[in-house]
Amino acid sequence: MLSRELNALNLKQVENKLNIYKKLLEYEPSNIELMLFLAEYYGKAGLFDSAQEHADKALTISPQRADVHMVLGNLAYLKHDFPGSIKAYEKSNQIENSASAHLNIALYLLKDGKLIPARKAFHIALEMNDKIAKNYPELKQLLE
């Protein structure tokens, strides 16, 4: 019972924080950045149905935007759908090769116990953005 009440309280708090953004989305129904913001915020709050709804709407409007697929990958990762996350990150990379996508792929592969492919993906990310080494020193040490 307490768990259900805490979940309801969490939902109410999240909805209150996001009301202004949802109102803005009513006036700008094609605002992809806003949809992705809402998807990520809901996802981080563990409200996956709402997160997925906003991400899917963004995908319908802009299926060829790499950031849409990155958010879909992040949501899949948060839901522990690791095969779904890697698929979305790879799609993002097909659209726009990015250090972030390679980093996320490396993290997934490492979590899945695939050290050599994880190392390769991480090195690609490092070549594209050397700041990754500063932000992820333990990962760098592990995958060198």
N, C-alpha and C positions, 0 to 999 in steps of 0.2 A: 504494500500500500504506500509506504513512504517513497519507494522508487518511482511509482507512478506520479505521485504528487511533485516530486523533484523534477521529473521530466516535463510535467505540465508547466511548472514554474520556469524552467529553462526555456521552453517554447515561448511562453509569454514575454520573457525578458528579451529574447532574440527578436521576436516580432516587433516589440516596442522600439528596439534600436534600429530596426530596418524599415519602419513605416515610412519615413521620409524618402528613402530610396525606392520603395515600392510605389509611392505616389508619383515620384519623378518618372518612373518607368511607364506609368499610365499616360503621361504626357509625351513620352519619347519611347514608344513601344518597339522601336528598332535599335535601341541603344545597346549594342553588344557589350561594351565595357561594363555597363551597369548590370546587365544580366550575368556576366562572368563574376563581377564583384559579389552579387547576391549568391550565386552558386557556391563560390569559395567560402563566403561567410557562413552560409547554412551548413556546408560540408564540415567546416571546422567545429561548428556547434553540434555536429552529430545528427543534424536534421536532413538526412540524405534524400528523402522524397522531394522536399522543397528545393534542395540543391540540384538534384537531377532535373527537375522541371525547368529551372532557369537555364541550365547548361544545354538541355535538349532544345529549348527554344532558340538559344544562340546558334546551335548547330544547324537548325532548320533554316535560319536566316543567312548564316555565313559558314557553309560547310568547308570552305577553303581557307579559313583563318587558322593559323597554327596555334594561336593562343586558346582558341576554343577547344582544340584537341588536348592541349596541355591541361586545361582545367578538367576536362573529362577524365584524363589520366590521373590527375590528383584525386578526384572524387573516387575513382575506382580503387586507388591505392588506400584511401582512408577507409573504404568499405572492405578492405582485404581481398579485393578482386585483383590479384596481382597480374594474372594473364590479361585481363581487361586493361589494366594500367599500361602495361608494356605495349599493347596494341595501339592505344591512344597516343603514347609518346612517340612511337615509330611513325604514326600517321602525321603527327606534328612535324617530325623531322623530314618527312617526305615533302611537306609543304614549304617549310623554312628550317633549314639545318641550324640548330641552336645548341649552345653549350648547356643550357638548362635541360633540354630534352635528353641529351647524352648523359648528363649527371643523373637524372631521374632513372634512366635506363640502367645505369651502373648500379644505383642503389637497389633497384628491383633484382637485378641479376645477382648481386651480392647476397641479398636476402634469400634468394632461391638456391644459394650455394654454388653458383656458377662463377667462380673466381676469375678465370682467364677472360671470358667475355666481359665481365664487370671491369676488369683492369683495362681492357681495350676501350670500352665506352668512356671510362673515366679519363683516360689519356687523351681521347678526342676532345672531351669537354675542356681539359686543361689547355690543350693547344688553342682552342677557340677563345678561352677566357682564363688567363693566369690568376685572376682573383679567386677562383674556386679553391686553389691551394691554400689561400689565407683563410677562407671561410670554412674549409673542411680539412683541417690539418690531420685529424685522426684518420679520416678516410684516405687521404693522400698517403700517409704512412702505411696503412694497411694494404693499399693497392699498388705500391711501388715495387 
